[in-house]
Amino acid sequence: MRWLLTLGFVLSATCMQAADWDVPNTPGAIRETLARAAEGDTLRLRPGTYLETVVLDKPITLDGAGHATIDGQGKGSVITVTGDDVTVQGLTVIGSGSEHEGIDSGIQLTKTAHAPIIRNNVVLGNLYGIDIHGADDALVSNNQIEGRQDRRMNARGNGIYVWNAPGAIVEGNEVRWGRDGIFVNSSKKNIFRNNTFRDLRFAVHYMYADNSEVTGNVSIGNHLGYAVMFSTRVKVTDNVSIDDRDHGVMLNYANRSVITGNYVKNAAEKCTFLYNSNKNDFSGNWFQGCGIGIHFTAGSDNNRIVGNSFIGNRTQVKYVSTKWVEWSEDGQGNHWSDFAAFDVDGDGVADAPYRPNDSMDHVLWTQPAAKMLLGSPAVQLVRWSQSAFPALLPGGVVDSHPLMQAPRPPAIAKVPHDG
């Protein structure tokens, strides 16, 4: 078969310029054109559906121009990238296989691929959407990824799976259904920014991923927003969590991380949950309308909590301790919507400290059956006594300099009408 070159090539004394190939919509056309194309060439697909799987093993651009579909017909990964400097763009990718062992994906980037670019694609109904499996310096941007809905959530694949892929940047993608929006395992120095996640288990799920950044993302209606687990020095900044079922932000064995400028609203259980997480910096966050604003447990200690806004949570703080933990610094603390405070000198800081939990809270957390006594005179007497004589309080959180006004993080503007 004779193939048409839409852009001619000019021979020089030493090399040939990159060429554009016009790929017809015929069986096996992509594979045959790849065999003829040279490094640096571009394959431009004609409109229609191509029934084949593709392996890109050399520097090449595969361009669907927004009107071509590649259908893997249920066999393995639809597009597999094994070579350097490959670009895949403007395609609709469907029809991966269904095997978790092989990580059957719409687009799979293997460990031999260097600096692949995957952008402006629509990846629909595959087991995994895009698998960055060992490829370094990958860029995955502005793709629409929708997972399968024919399996229960935990049996689906992830929208974007990142494994041992240092330098990966995942930005501007829209991910829906599937299991986790982005699942990261054993990787480092990654950036995940300005993505949108809906109808998933976790929006972003971190495991053993150090020195990375989660910035400017939006999570709406997932089971959990941002879960950072077994990781160190992660920046979770300027993200939004709206109506996530369990938690907006969760840290589990996460240390020396920065959680700042995030907006969490209406998480049914907890805006933020820390489990055995230490030396983290929480500042400038907005936690609103959750069952618990922030919950510390399992020895979480030495965390800095300053400049946050706790608005209308049923329980602002759940923290059990026999010692006092100070949540203010340099005369500035946090804002508490339930604190009827006075500011006589007008400096923006309340004239009395705020203590979110008392001894009755501790009793109710450890003995839930005691909730039946909440309205009894004895409970009210104990709480009045503690408010009149703070020395009776058992320890826990104290904010010595509560803020009169709630600092509003810029992330609020990302979803001005809650999605």
N, C-alpha and C positions, 0 to 999 in steps of 0.2 A: 504494500500500500504506500502511496505517495503522500507525504505530509506537507501541509502548507505552512510556511513561515510567515507570520503576519508582519514581523519586522525583519528586514534583511540583516545580514551580517556582513561586516567589512573585514577582509583579511589584511592584517599588517604583516610586517616581517617576522614578528615573534609570536603573535597570539591572535585569537579570534574573539570579537566582542560577544557579550551575552546576547542571546536570541530569545524571542517570544515564539512560543509554539501554540498554534490554534488546534485544540484537541476536540475532535468530533465526538458526538454522543453515540458511540458504537461500542459493542462488547470488547473489553480489554484495551480500550484506546489509551487510558491513562498509563497502564503498565507498558505498553508498546512505545509510547512517546517518551516515557522516562528512560527507557533503554537507549534511545537515540539522543536525548538531550545531554548537553555538556554542563559542567559546573557553572553556576551563576545564571542559568537560563530560567525563564518563566513559562509555566504551562498555564494557559488560559482556557478554562473549560467553557464549552458552549452550554446554553440552557438545557436543563433536563436532568434526569436521574441516571447515574452511573452505577451499575450493579457489579461492584468489585471492591476488594480490599487493596490498600495501597501501602507500599513501603518506600520511604524517602531516605536514601542512604548517601546522598551527596548534597552539596549546597545548591538548593533549588527553591523556587517559589511556586506554590500551587495555589492558583487564584480562581475562585468561583464567581467573582464579580457580583455576588449576591443572588445569582439565579441558577446555580448548579448544586445538585445534591449527590452525595456519595452514600450508597446503601451497602453495608457489609453483609446483609442477608443473614444475620444471626451467627456469624462465624468470627470468633476472636475479636481483635481490635480492628476498627474500620481503617484508620490511618495510623501507621507506626513510623515514628521518626527515629532513625538510627545514626544519621550523619550530622555534620556540622552546618551551622548557618542556614537552616531550613526555615522557610516562612510558609505558613498555611493561613489563608485568609479568604473571606467572602464566601465560605461554603456552608451548606447545610449538611450535617453528618448524622446519619441514623443507622440502626441495624447492627449494633455490636452483638457479640455473643453474650452468654449468661453465666460464665464461670468466674467465681471470685478468685480461684487459685491462680488463674492467668491474668487477673485484673483486666478483663475484657472491657475495652473503653471505646468511646468515640474517637479520641485522639490520645495516643500513648507516646511519651517522650522517654526513650530508654537512656541508660547510663552512658552510652557512647555518643549521645547527641550533645553538642555544645552550642549554647546561645541560640536555641530555637525561638521563633516568634510565632505565636498563635493568636490571631486577632480577628475581630469582626466576623466570627463564625456563629452559626446557630447549631447547637449540639443537642439533639432531641431523643429521648427515650432509650438511651444506652444504659448499660449496667453502671459503668462509671462514665463521667463526662470527659474530663481531661486528666490524664495520669502523668504527673511529672515524676518519673521513676528513675532518679539518679542523674538526670540531666542537669548540668550546672548553667547558671546565668540564663535561665529561661524567662521569657516574657509572655504572659498570658493576659491579654487585655481586651476588654470590650466585647466579650462573647456572651451570648445568651445560652444558658445551660439549663435544661429541664430533664430531670431524671425519670425513671420508670415509676409507674403507679400501680403496677399489677402485682406487687409484692408488699408485705408488711414493711414498715419503715426500716427496721434493723436488718432486713435481708436485702436491702437495696445497696447500691454502690454510692460513693461520694461524688458530689458535683465536681470538685477538684481535689485530687489526692496528691500530696507532696511528700515524697520520701527521699531522704538523703540528697537534697537538691539545693546546695548552697547557692546563694545569690539569686534565687527565684523572685520575680516580681509578679504579683497577681493583682490586677487593678481594673476597675471599671466594669466588672462582670456582673451579670444578673443570674442568680442561681436559685432554682426552685425544685421542690420535691427531692427525690433521692434520699440519702441518709444524712450526711453532714455536708454543709456547703463547702467548706475547706477543711480537710483533715490533714494535719501535719504530723509526721512521725520521723524522729531521728534526723532532723535537718537543722540548719542554722543560717543566720544572716539572710533571712527572708523578709520581704515586705508585702503586706496584704492591705491594700488601701482602696477606698471608694467603691467597694462592692456592695451589692444588695442581696439579701437572703430572705427567702420566705418558705414556709411550709416544710421545714426540715427538723431533724433532731437537734443538732447543734449548728449554729451559723458558722462559727470558727472553733475548731477543736485542736488544741495543741498538745503534743506528747513529745517530751525530750527534744525541744526545739529552742535553743538558746539564742540570745543576741538578735532578736527579731522584732518586727514592728507590725502592729495591727492598728490602722489609722483610718478614720473617716468612713467606716463601714456602717451599713444600716441593716438591722435584724428586726424583722416584723413577723410575729405569730409563730415563732419556732418554739421547740421545747426548751431550749436554752440558747442564750445569745453567744457569749464569748467565754470559752473554757480554756484556761491556761493550766496545764498539768505537768508536773515534773520538769519544769523549765526555769531558767534563770535569765535575768536581765532582758525581759520582754517589755516593750512599750505598748500599752493599750490606751490609745489617745483619741479623743474626739469622735468616738463611735456612738451610735444610737441603738437602743433596744426598746422596742414598743410591743407590748402585749405578749412577750415571751412567757411560756407557761411556768417554768421552774425558776430560773435565775436569769438576770441580765448579764452579770459578770460573775464568774466562778474562778477562784484560785485554789488549786489543790497541789500541795508541795511545790509551790511557785515562790521564788525568792528573789529579792533585789530587783523587783520590777517596778515600773511606773504606770499607774492607772490614773489618768488625768483628763479632764474635759469631756467625760462621757455623760450621756443623757439616757437614763434608764427610767422607764415609766410602765406601770401596770404589770410588772411580773407577779404572777399569782402567789408565788412563795416568797422569794427574796430578790431584792434588787441586786445585792452582792453577797456572796458567800465565800468565806475563807476557811480552808481546812489545812492545818499544819503549814501555813505560809508565813514567811517571816521577812522583815526588813524591806517591806514594800512601801511605796509612796502613793497614797491616795489624796489627790488634791483637785479642787475645781470640778468635782463631779456633781451631777444632779440626780437624786434618787427619790422617785415620787410614786405614790399609790401602790406600793408593794405590801405583801403580808409582813415582811420584815425589811427594814431599810438596809441594814448590814448585819451579818451574823458571823461571829468569830468562834471557832472551835478547834479542838485537837492541838492546843498549844501554839496557836498563831500568836506571834509576839513581835515586839519592836517594829510595829508598822506605824507609819506617820499618817495621821488622819487630820487634815487641815484644809479649810476653805471649801468644804463640800456643803451642799444644800440637801437637807432631809425634809421632804414635803409630804405630809399626809399619809405616811406609812402607818399601818395598824400598830406595829411595834417598830420604833425607830432603830433601836439597837438591841441585839441579843448577845450578851457577853458575860460569861460567868467567871468571876475571879474573886479572890480574897484580898487583892491589892488594888489600889487605884491606878488607873492608866490615864494619863493626861492627853486630851485631844485638842490642844491649842499650842501655839508657838509664837513667840515674839508678840504677845498681846492680841493674836488673831486666832479664832477657833472656827467653828462651823455654824451654819444656820439651821435652826430647829423650828419647824412650823407649829409645834405644840407647846412651845415655851412662851408663857405669858410674861415677857421680860420688860424691864424698864431701862431706859437709857437717859438718865437725868442730865449728864454732861454732854449729850449729843455727839459722842465720838464714834457712833456706829457699832459699839460693842456693849452688850448687856451688862448691867451693873451687878448681876449675880451669876454664879456658875450654874451650869446645867448638868444634871445627873439623870440619864435616861432610864436607868433601871434601879429598882429597890429590892428589898429582901423578899417581898411578896412575888415579884417577877421570878426570882430564883426558885421559890417554892413551886410556883405554877409550872416552870420548865421541867423540874425534876419529878413533880407529882401532878400530872395533868388532871387527876380526879379532883384536885382542890379547886378547880374552876367553879365548882358548884357553890363555893363559899364567897365568890367575888363580891356579891352585894351585901354580905353580912356586916353588922356593926363592928365586929372584931377586926376584919380586914381593913375597914375604913379607919379604925383607930390606929392600927399599926402604920398605915400610910401617912396619916396626919402626924403621928409621932416622929416619923423619919423626916418629914418636911420641916418640922419645927426644930428638930435636934439632929442635924446631919451626921453627927458622930455615931448615931445608931445605924447608919447605912453600912452594908456589908463589904463594900469595895466594888470595883468595876470601872466603868468609864466616867470621867468627869471632863467637861469642857469649861475651863475657867474663864474663857473669853468668848462667849457665843456671839455670833454676828446678828445684828438686827435685820439686815437685808440679805436676801438669798442671792449669791453670785450666780449668774446665768451663763453657762458655757455656750460658746458659739455653735456647738453641735445641735442645739435646739432648733436652729433654722433649717436643718436638713429635712425634718419632717414637721412642718409648722402645723399641719392638721392631722397628726397621728396617722400618717399613711394614706 
